[in-house]
Amino acid sequence: MTAIAMASDGSYDPVISKLITSLKEAESLTDEKDLGFLQNLLQSKELNALVNVHSKVAKINKDDRIAPLLSASVQILMEVLELLAPRCHISPLCKEVFHLLQTPHLQSILFAHDAIAQKDFYPHLPDIPVEVDEDEETIKIVQLVKSNEPLGATIKTDEETGKIIIARIMHGGAADRSGLIHVGDEVIEVNNINVEGKTPSDVLSILQNSEGTITFKLVPSDGKLDQRESKVRVRAYFDYEPENDPYIPCKEAGLGFQRGDILHIVSQDDSYWWQARKEGEKTTRAGLIPSRALQERRILHERTQKETNGDAKTENDDFDREMIATYEEVAKLYPRPGVFRPIILIGSPGVGRNELKRRLVARDPEKYKSPVPYTTRPMRPGEVAGREYLFVTREKMDADIAAGKFIEHGEYKGHLYGTAADSVKSIVNAGCVCVIGPHYQALKSLRTAQLKPYIVHIRPPAYEELKKSRTKARARSTFDENNSRGFTDEEFMEMIKSDERINFLYGHFCDDEIVNDDLSEAFEKLVNFANKCESEPLWAPASWVQ
């Protein structure tokens, strides 16, 4: 009996049927074991289903009437989510659509749609080798029109052969878009000028002095590296100026950025130089930035040099020595109904973070709550246990500190003070916004995937403005326990010095910052940040989103 594969609509697949018939006819010429394997494979339901899917997909790409209207539906989905997020608390319909668009099944359908629209389902096979005489090299001629845009490729001298080769192709650049120049190609001539024995700088000079069309004579590389872009986004934890970097392969190809910028890392093929774009910028060409490994080596070298030269160490916290701030992978964190991110205010003593915290809680006490701290000092007249402080014995608090139950703690005038981790978690679990102004070192315990805090750095203005604003507001010194006097000039200077240290050590962990030169304006900014935190998708560590 001849077995044939049947399509899902009841019709037989003619190609598979023909293959099985051919196998039957060649039965006497084929190994029995191989024949049995092929027959079972061709008759399997799985293969038949795949053939049906392939046929339908191929039909979609051939038939203009049912061709995809777009190939970036996932990107549009993300844009729609960003537009809907601020309206969720206003319109129940927006809220319903917002959550529907985040369901895994719908998003998987759109991913599959884009893969088909972009024809990303075809296997990526190696190029067919070109047969040439052993003594004859294959040469390709490539012409590019020179414009104000950089070529988008870097060159280097091969250490073994001394030849000039293409070292890197920048994603989205002119060379990449041409599809004709590849990493590893050997450069023979540029505009009919032989480059044998020349340095990369000599070749760059030829390119810079060329006008109009640039003609390359190249020996193709043995293989073409995959130029697909990665989807990794990172937050930069340092400033970078390529024009001041003596080690970058090509300053014109560099991408400058500032601490806090979100970068789209499109290629990590090179262990020292990554290719990246700034998130949201319309330019298509990627630029070179130092890789994480390279930047870590630089920072370690700088620290070693400072220690060797006897410079005072700025970083002396255990937490800071463990982490070298370079890049952190991030993703969009979408707000969740009824689950609010804690708002953490860090800053130097006296800068006003506790007053901002108090005002935010007073604005809506049912929504914003601050954990009550613990202390071992005696209760004072007018205080109520559980309102200003939770009063405990020294022995009890020492034991809880040893058990790791406090996110922060310290001693002042012989008495212990601290905030318990359970206090923060209970506020979050109750569906409220936890507002806390801890010591900056508490970020070790608070910046976790479980809490997902939104961190705001409250900063002082410059010295003259700081002194003027506090004097005008008749601010009382927080360095005096009784708050019975104003700030001294030395306390102002200490506030600024402490802020610089916090910014250096922990500023890169902050989602936003507020310069508290006017308390009313600073509070208005804090309210805006709080609203944004619960209504908009924001960049956060990728580990918090997964």
Rosetta blueprint (number, residue, H / E / L):
1 M L
2 T L
3 A L
4 I L
5 A L
6 M E
7 A L
8 S L
9 D L
10 G L
11 S L
12 Y E
13 D L
14 P H
15 V H
16 I H
17 S H
18 K H
19 L H
20 I H
21 T H
22 S H
23 L H
24 K H
25 E H
26 A L
27 E H
28 S H
29 L H
30 T L
31 D L
32 E H
33 K H
34 D H
35 L H
36 G H
37 F H
38 L H
39 Q H
40 N H
41 L H
42 L H
43 Q H
44 S L
45 K H
46 E H
47 L H
48 N H
49 A H
50 L H
51 V H
52 N H
53 V H
54 H H
55 S H
56 K H
57 V H
58 A H
59 K H
60 I H
61 N H
62 K H
63 D L
64 D H
65 R H
66 I H
67 A L
68 P L
69 L L
70 L L
71 S L
72 A L
73 S H
74 V H
75 Q H
76 I H
77 L H
78 M H
79 E H
80 V H
81 L H
82 E H
83 L H
84 L H
85 A H
86 P H
87 R H
88 C L
89 H L
90 I L
91 S L
92 P H
93 L H
94 C H
95 K H
96 E H
97 V H
98 F H
99 H H
100 L H
101 L L
102 Q L
103 T L
104 P H
105 H H
106 L H
107 Q H
108 S H
109 I H
110 L H
111 F H
112 A H
113 H H
114 D H
115 A H
116 I H
117 A H
118 Q L
119 K L
120 D L
121 F L
122 Y L
123 P L
124 H L
125 L L
126 P L
127 D L
128 I L
129 P L
130 V L
131 E L
132 V L
133 D L
134 E L
135 D L
136 E L
137 E L
138 T L
139 I L
140 K E
141 I E
142 V E
143 Q E
144 L E
145 V E
146 K L
147 S L
148 N L
149 E L
150 P L
151 L L
152 G L
153 A E
154 T E
155 I E
156 K E
157 T E
158 D L
159 E L
160 E L
161 T L
162 G L
163 K L
164 I E
165 I E
166 I E
167 A E
168 R E
169 I E
170 M L
171 H L
172 G L
173 G L
174 A H
175 A H
176 D H
177 R H
178 S H
179 G L
180 L L
181 I L
182 H L
183 V L
184 G L
185 D L
186 E E
187 V E
188 I E
189 E E
190 V E
191 N L
192 N L
193 I E
194 N E
195 V L
196 E L
197 G L
198 K L
199 T L
200 P H
201 S H
202 D H
203 V H
204 L H
205 S H
206 I H
207 L H
208 Q H
209 N L
210 S L
211 E L
212 G L
213 T E
214 I E
215 T E
216 F E
217 K E
218 L E
219 V E
220 P L
221 S L
222 D L
223 G L
224 K L
225 L L
226 D L
227 Q L
228 R L
229 E L
230 S L
231 K L
232 V E
233 R E
234 V E
235 R E
236 A E
237 Y L
238 F L
239 D L
240 Y E
241 E L
242 P H
243 E H
244 N H
245 D L
246 P L
247 Y L
248 I L
249 P L
250 C L
251 K H
252 E H
253 A H
254 G E
255 L L
256 G L
257 F E
258 Q L
259 R L
260 G L
261 D L
262 I E
263 L E
264 H E
265 I E
266 V E
267 S E
268 Q L
269 D L
270 D L
271 S L
272 Y L
273 W E
274 W E
275 Q E
276 A E
277 R E
278 K E
279 E L
280 G L
281 E L
282 K L
283 T L
284 T L
285 R L
286 A L
287 G E
288 L E
289 I E
290 P E
291 S L
292 R H
293 A H
294 L H
295 Q H
296 E H
297 R H
298 R H
299 I H
300 L H
301 H H
302 E H
303 R H
304 T H
305 Q H
306 K H
307 E H
308 T H
309 N L
310 G L
311 D L
312 A L
313 K L
314 T L
315 E L
316 N L
317 D L
318 D H
319 F H
320 D H
321 R H
322 E H
323 M L
324 I L
325 A L
326 T L
327 Y E
328 E E
329 E E
330 V E
331 A E
332 K E
333 L E
334 Y L
335 P L
336 R E
337 P L
338 G L
339 V E
340 F L
341 R L
342 P L
343 I E
344 I E
345 L E
346 I E
347 G L
348 S L
349 P L
350 G L
351 V L
352 G L
353 R H
354 N H
355 E H
356 L H
357 K H
358 R H
359 R H
360 L H
361 V H
362 A H
363 R H
364 D L
365 P L
366 E L
367 K L
368 Y E
369 K E
370 S L
371 P L
372 V L
373 P L
374 Y E
375 T E
376 T L
377 R L
378 P L
379 M L
380 R L
381 P L
382 G L
383 E L
384 V L
385 A E
386 G L
387 R L
388 E L
389 Y E
390 L E
391 F E
392 V L
393 T L
394 R H
395 E H
396 K H
397 M H
398 D H
399 A H
400 D H
401 I H
402 A H
403 A L
404 G L
405 K L
406 F E
407 I E
408 E E
409 H E
410 G E
411 E E
412 Y E
413 K L
414 G L
415 H E
416 L E
417 Y E
418 G E
419 T E
420 A E
421 A H
422 D H
423 S H
424 V H
425 K H
426 S H
427 I H
428 V H
429 N H
430 A L
431 G L
432 C L
433 V E
434 C E
435 V E
436 I E
437 G L
438 P L
439 H L
440 Y H
441 Q H
442 A H
443 L H
444 K H
445 S H
446 L H
447 R L
448 T L
449 A L
450 Q L
451 L L
452 K L
453 P L
454 Y E
455 I E
456 V E
457 H E
458 I E
459 R E
460 P L
461 P L
462 A L
463 Y H
464 E H
465 E H
466 L H
467 K H
468 K H
469 S H
470 R H
471 T H
472 K H
473 A L
474 R L
475 A L
476 R L
477 S L
478 T L
479 F L
480 D L
481 E L
482 N L
483 N L
484 S L
485 R L
486 G L
487 F L
488 T L
489 D H
490 E H
491 E H
492 F H
493 M H
494 E H
495 M H
496 I H
497 K H
498 S H
499 D H
500 E H
501 R H
502 I H
503 N H
504 F H
505 L H
506 Y H
507 G H
508 H H
509 F H
510 C L
511 D L
512 D E
513 E E
514 I E
515 V E
516 N L
517 D L
518 D L
519 L H
520 S H
521 E H
522 A H
523 F H
524 E H
525 K H
526 L H
527 V H
528 N H
529 F H
530 A H
531 N H
532 K H
533 C H
534 E H
535 S H
536 E L
537 P L
538 L E
539 W E
540 A E
541 P E
542 A H
543 S H
544 W H
545 V H
546 Q L
